[in-house]
Amino acid sequence: MDYKEGSVTEKIFIDSDIILDVLAEREEFVEGAAELFELSHLNKVELFTTAVVLANVFYMLRKTSGIEKAKKNLQKLRLIIRVLPIDEKIVDLSLNSQFNDFEDGLQYFAAKENNISILITRNGKHYKVDDIIVETAEEYITSKSNGVVQKPSVSEQIPLKTAISQPKGEELPDL
């Protein structure tokens, strides 16, 4: 897929660490994560997550920025990311899987059940699977641009980091 061409061709599952990279402006990781959200805003990719991920993100954000700001950030995020359901089947699949982390199993099976073949996380070692692509945001962006990270044109860029970020300097732990 060449994301400069226009139509949405890939559905991507986003894990909590990627969302926190943008919302908490984690200096080392924010650029690649923010680019994914910009691509979604431009309808170049379609982003998905689960309510479990959003609950974890809210929990982390409220500790550093307060309840109201955390809610506002998630409300803005919801404009560009879709939430997948977790039902009994997904819970049972995770409980009966080889995943050491139940939550990681929930994310994986939610993605699989919804025909999403790409999972973006910084915890790739938690996903020992070969039937979906597990990458960091930077790996995804680089792989789609033939080894050269190509940002959207200036006219396409949105101030997403500014719009949904929390105050700089407030550190959140990785999930």
Secondary structure, 3 states (H helix, E strand, C coil): CCCCCCCCCCEEEECHHHHHHHHCCCCCCHHHHHHHHHHHHCCCCEEEEEHHHHHHHHHHHHHHHCHHHHHHHHHHHCCCEEEECCCHHHHHHHHCCCCCCHHHHHHHHHHHHCCCCEEECCCHHHCCCCCCEEECHHHHHHHHCCCCCCCCCCCCCCCHHHHHCCCCCCCCCCC
